[in-house]
Every structure is written in structure tokens, then in C-alpha cells.
């Protein structure tokens, strides 16, 4: 594990770990890629970029390939993270309103929502199929 010795002689982990529930700062990520493009243009080595920007050597290499092939613009945007949403905002609002009416208003015998029932309502309203989990 990467780490450094503390005064007690033990190693402490100094790597930055993404915390659950945190969101990526896409502007900061873009700024870092643009800084890398400036450094490449100034003739800096990939290892120097990796160390200064605190990125892996593999990332520096990947960014350098992109920069070599397409210049600064190739590093402009990494696009969005994750899957594209299957439902748009209007569909979500329709589903929300229907769910607020309750399970019995949607044809179920009891007044308890389950994930499976929610999936059935979503499919009925939008045609989009979700599993019960």
C-alpha cells in the first residue's frame, strides 16, 4: 500500500479515496486536463505531469495520446459520467404523481409499495422495464 511513515513508525495511507455519495467536480477535472495540455505543449514529460497533477502514469499517458492526436480540444470534455438516464424529467414527474396516489389506486390489493410494484407502474406508464431490485 502507498503510504508514509508517521512519528510512531506506522504507515498511514495517503491516497485520496472517493467517498460514497460524493459527486465528481467536472469543472475541476476539466481544469486539470487543461493544465495537462498546457504542460504537454510546454514540453513537459508525462511523468512530470503525473506527479504535479497527482494522477496516475496511465492517466498521464492516456491524456498525452489524446493531446497528441487532437490537441487541447481532445482533452476538453470527458462527457458525462455513468449511464444515460432511461427516463426523462417529465416521465419521472408522471411516475411520482401516480405513486403518490398509492398502491391501491394503482390496482394492488394492499397499501404497501414494493420495488416490484413500483417497477410495474413505471413500465405501465412509460414502457421502460426495470427489475424488482
PLY file of the C-alpha trace (Angstrom):
ply
format ascii 1.0
element vertex 133
property float x
property float y
property float z
element edge 132
property int vertex1
property int vertex2
end_header
0.00 0.00 0.00
1.13 3.50 -0.69
1.80 5.44 2.43
4.33 7.26 4.54
5.72 6.59 7.97
4.27 8.51 10.88
6.15 9.56 14.01
5.14 6.28 15.63
6.76 4.33 12.81
3.44 3.07 11.41
2.42 3.61 7.84
-0.55 5.84 7.08
-2.43 5.63 3.81
-2.05 8.93 1.95
-4.07 8.07 -1.13
-7.20 10.04 -1.86
-10.29 7.85 -1.89
-13.62 8.89 -3.38
-16.17 8.85 -0.57
-19.53 7.16 -1.22
-22.23 9.64 -2.12
-19.80 12.33 -3.25
-20.13 13.82 -6.69
-17.36 14.50 -9.12
-16.46 18.10 -9.76
-16.46 18.03 -13.56
-15.14 21.60 -13.81
-12.16 20.74 -11.62
-11.49 17.60 -13.66
-11.63 19.61 -16.88
-9.29 22.23 -15.40
-6.80 19.52 -14.53
-6.91 18.11 -18.07
-6.41 21.61 -19.48
-3.42 22.11 -17.17
-2.01 18.83 -18.51
-2.48 20.08 -22.09
-0.55 23.26 -21.21
2.23 21.19 -19.67
2.43 18.88 -22.70
2.55 21.90 -25.01
5.42 23.29 -22.92
7.34 20.07 -23.48
6.90 18.60 -20.01
7.32 14.84 -19.65
4.36 12.59 -18.88
5.87 11.60 -15.53
6.21 15.27 -14.56
2.55 15.85 -15.43
1.51 12.78 -13.42
3.44 13.89 -10.33
2.43 17.55 -10.44
-1.26 16.90 -11.11
-1.40 13.87 -8.77
-2.68 11.49 -11.44
-1.54 8.01 -12.36
1.10 7.47 -15.01
-1.50 5.58 -17.03
-3.82 8.61 -16.98
-0.98 10.92 -18.00
-0.14 8.56 -20.85
-3.78 8.38 -21.98
-4.14 12.17 -21.86
-0.89 12.59 -23.77
-2.10 10.25 -26.54
-5.35 12.20 -26.79
-3.50 15.53 -26.75
-1.06 14.32 -29.45
-3.92 13.16 -31.67
-6.32 16.06 -31.18
-4.65 18.85 -29.25
-6.21 20.70 -26.34
-9.73 20.11 -27.71
-9.26 16.35 -27.35
-8.99 16.86 -23.58
-11.84 19.39 -23.33
-14.63 17.15 -22.22
-14.78 13.66 -20.91
-18.55 13.64 -21.29
-20.97 12.71 -18.60
-20.34 10.04 -16.03
-22.41 6.93 -15.70
-25.25 5.59 -17.75
-27.64 7.79 -19.60
-30.96 8.10 -17.75
-33.69 5.85 -19.07
-36.43 8.26 -18.01
-36.63 11.98 -18.62
-37.80 14.56 -16.06
-41.36 14.64 -17.43
-41.69 10.85 -17.15
-40.34 10.90 -13.61
-42.90 13.53 -12.63
-45.75 11.43 -14.08
-44.48 8.39 -12.17
-44.14 10.42 -8.97
-47.71 11.68 -9.20
-49.01 8.17 -9.82
-47.05 6.70 -6.91
-48.40 9.39 -4.58
-51.91 8.11 -5.29
-50.93 4.88 -3.54
-50.73 1.21 -4.44
-54.46 0.53 -4.18
-55.27 3.34 -6.63
-52.89 1.56 -9.00
-54.72 -1.76 -8.76
-52.80 -3.52 -5.99
-54.60 -5.30 -3.15
-52.73 -3.73 -0.24
-51.49 -0.25 0.59
-47.82 -1.25 0.59
-45.39 -0.24 -2.15
-42.78 -2.84 -3.08
-39.97 -2.43 -5.58
-41.71 -4.92 -7.85
-44.93 -2.90 -7.78
-43.08 0.33 -8.49
-41.38 -1.38 -11.46
-44.80 -2.46 -12.78
-46.16 1.10 -12.54
-43.07 2.52 -14.27
-43.41 0.03 -17.12
-47.16 0.66 -17.45
-46.67 4.44 -17.64
-43.50 4.67 -19.73
-42.83 1.30 -21.35
-39.41 1.25 -19.64
-38.71 -2.04 -17.86
-36.90 -2.12 -14.52
-36.21 -5.18 -12.42
-37.75 -5.54 -8.98
-34.45 -4.63 -7.28
0 1
1 2
2 3
3 4
4 5
5 6
6 7
7 8
8 9
9 10
10 11
11 12
12 13
13 14
14 15
15 16
16 17
17 18
18 19
19 20
20 21
21 22
22 23
23 24
24 25
25 26
26 27
27 28
28 29
29 30
30 31
31 32
32 33
33 34
34 35
35 36
36 37
37 38
38 39
39 40
40 41
41 42
42 43
43 44
44 45
45 46
46 47
47 48
48 49
49 50
50 51
51 52
52 53
53 54
54 55
55 56
56 57
57 58
58 59
59 60
60 61
61 62
62 63
63 64
64 65
65 66
66 67
67 68
68 69
69 70
70 71
71 72
72 73
73 74
74 75
75 76
76 77
77 78
78 79
79 80
80 81
81 82
82 83
83 84
84 85
85 86
86 87
87 88
88 89
89 90
90 91
91 92
92 93
93 94
94 95
95 96
96 97
97 98
98 99
99 100
100 101
101 102
102 103
103 104
104 105
105 106
106 107
107 108
108 109
109 110
110 111
111 112
112 113
113 114
114 115
115 116
116 117
117 118
118 119
119 120
120 121
121 122
122 123
123 124
124 125
125 126
126 127
127 128
128 129
129 130
130 131
131 132
